Amino acid sequence: MAEATPTPEEFKALLLADLDAFNATFTEKLATYGLRRTMSFGDRDDLKAIAAQGKSADYRLRDLVTAFVCSNLFPKTVEMTFVVLRSLFFVRVLRSWFLVGMYWSAVATL
């Protein structure tokens, strides 16, 4: 028997039930997308620090992305201007596909 898809209100309640787990998962997915590589065991402390900064800023996406860009995970190279512009662009992309793209990842983690 197939499981029913939750309504938007039920989905919101699922996310709010364990917001810290969602924040940690979202931070990892954000880093994976932004760095174009999978996260490794060595990245765990940096991801926890970014998630903690996001939590302290009431889970605002702008603050989470800023914490990610300023973290040790993010490359500090000569091409930094391009990388920062790309990061700001993917903030806009994230806003557009947030509910669709992260839905299944978040539900699977909860």
Steps between C-alpha positions, in 0.01 A plus 500: 500500500644835396564766761295817456685817413472747787322828452708820521383548860598144593836542328566822691413322827743218410780748441428698815492181708874457454632829367860431608516183289354684203750786550794257511379317188431821314846633592663185365298514177582869461872427539482208258331719240722803557830311499398250232633207702375260762568582861753284682568411862752784519229753412278402794626761748467782247147388409403491869637853547306629198181331625552655845538845346181442302317399816622807687367717214151342522563280196498788248626383161703815437690455828555130434648571156716780645631261767575243229684750276705626796582150627822303457320271257462771242807547278702817552655552157579772248167422335314595819292768329361247255438247776315752717286608206424137423402449864266796495347360182436162657323673790246614242488152348449347844209730566329383182542124547519478877166331565522271198868404504552463874163340575604140447842542653356656814223242541746214455724642772225566754 
